[in-house]
């Protein structure tokens, strides 16, 4: 496999007035009531942006993201293992750099992270996020990350088997494992499967 993905096409944007207001009032601290505070900077920003828009139309908006992908036959022999080492670091980076969180269905998180009926009514009425909104998304991301970490382990099942004991009987070609934790192995697999299920369910919410 060989993958080469270029950066997203950019365009020229003038933010003289915007940056001034954000520096003075904060990213979300200014609105329509103060947006026209500095008429000079706002006029400069509008004028420069008008020129930028011509250049954007002539060149920048006509560009597309360059993507080149070559798939070898061996890549699909075990496609789940082939993709795991690519997906895992992307999920980890997303968790570190994310700036928001999507709606997470309460059924997908533990009871302690679910909003109460009172909270649901209160925050829905206010069109606000409840205190555990971002914690739920962190939980979902953590479960995805854990699942792909296990997929990147070649023999995670060994955690539930004891040491291999060679057979003392020369007539037997193979030995045996000292013990096996079937219940633990099953719970491990179920958690992995749920992590992959969450990955599919929230695939379109994997944005920064």
N, C-alpha and C positions, 0 to 999 in steps of 0.2 A: 504494500500500500504506500502511496505517496500522495500527500495532500498539501496543496498550497492555496491559501485563501488570503487575498489582499484585504487591505483596510476598507472600511465603508467610505464611499465617495463623500467628500466634504464640499462645502460651499462657503463663499465669503459672507461673513456676518459682521456687522458693526455693532458693538455693544458699549459704546462710550457712555451713554446715558444710563443704560441698564446696569453696568458695572458700578457706576457712581452711586446709584440708588441702593444697590445691594450692599455695597460697602458701608453706606450710611445707616441703612435700616435693617440689613440682614436679607437673606435669600427670600424669605416669605414675609418680610416685615413691611413691604410697601405695596400699596394697592391704588385704586383709582383716585383715592382722596389726596395722595401725594405724588402721583405719577407725573404730574406736570410741574413739579417744583422747580426744576432747572430748565427753563425754556431754551436757553442757548445750547446746552448740551443735547437736548432732545432734538432741536432743529439740525444740529450738526450730524447727529446719528441718522436722522431721516434722510438727509442729503447724501451722506456717504453711502448709506444702504441702497439708495436709488441707483447710484453708479455701480455698486456691487451687483445689483440685480441684473444689470445688463451683461456683466461678465459671467454671472451665474448662468444666464440663459444661453450665452454664446458657447460656454465651455463646461463649467462645473456640473450643471444639471444634466449634461448629456453623457456623463461618464457612468459606468456601471462597475460594480464590484467584480474583481477578477477571481474566479474559482477554477482550480484545476485539480481533478481527482483521478488517480489511477488505482484501480482495484486489481489485485492479483488473485488468482484462483484460491490460493491458500488462505486468503483473508476471510473467506466464507466457510471454511471447514469448521470453524468454531467462532462464528460471527460475534456471539456474546462476549467471548474472551478478547476478540480483536478490538472491539469498541470500548471495553471497560477502561483500559489505561488512558484513553482519550477523554472520556466523559468525566472520570474522577477528578482530575486537576481543574477542569472547567467548573465543576460544581463547587469545589473548594474556593476557587477564586470568586465565583458569583456570591458565595456567602460572605466573603470578606469585603466585597466592593458594592454590594447591593444598596440601593437608595430607597427602596420601598418594599412593599409586600402585597401579594394578591389576596383575594378572599380564599380562606382555607375552610373546607367543610368540617364542622365540629366532629363528625364521625371519624375523621382521619387522624385525630389527635387524642391523647389520653384525657380522661375526665377532668383532671385538674386544669387543663388548658382550655376547656370549653366554656363559653360565656353562659351565665345563668339566664333564665328567661327574663328576669328583671333587667339585666345588663343589655340583653339583646333588644328589648323594647326601648330602653332608654337611649342607647347609642344609635339605633336605627332611626329613631325619631329625630335625633339631632344631626343625622347624616355624618356621624363621626365613627372613628375606629375605637373599639373597646381596648382596655389596657393589655389584653393578651393577644391582640391581633398579630403583632410582629413575632411574639413567642411561638405562635402556631406555625408560622412560616419557617422559623428557625428549626423547629422540630421536624417538619417535613423535609427540609434540606439535609438535616443531620441523618435522617433515616435513609435518604437517597445515597448520601456519601458513604454511610456505613455499608450499605448493600453492595456498592461498587468496590469498596475496599475489600470485602470478602470475595467478590468475583475475581479480583486481582491476585488473590491467594490461590495457588495451584492446588493445595490440599488442606482446605480449612476443616474438612471432615476429620483430619487427624486429631483435632482437639478433643474428639469424643471416643478415640480409641486408645487403649493402653499400649505399652511397648510390645513389639513383635517378639514372640518367643519361638526360637528354633525348636523343631521337633527332635526329641531324643531318640525316637524310633527311626532307625535307618530305612525302614520300609516306607516311611512317609516322606514325600518330597517337600511338603510344605509344613510350616509351623502354624502358629495361631496368635491372635491378639489376646492380651491378658484380660481386657474388659472392653465393653462398649456401652456408651450412654445413648441409647436410641432416642429417649425422650428429649435430651438436650440437643442432639443433632437435628431432630425434627423441628424444635422451636427455633433453632438457628436458621434452618432453611425457610421456615415460615416468615421470619423477620426479613430475610433477604428478599423473598418473593413479594412481600408487602412494600419494601423499598422500591423495587422495580415497578410495582403497580402504581405507586405514588409518582414515580418518574414519568410514567405514561399519562397519568391523570392530569398532572400539572406541567406537562411539557411546554405548553404555550405560555406558561407563566415564568419561564426561565429567562428573565430579562433583567438587566441592571438598571 
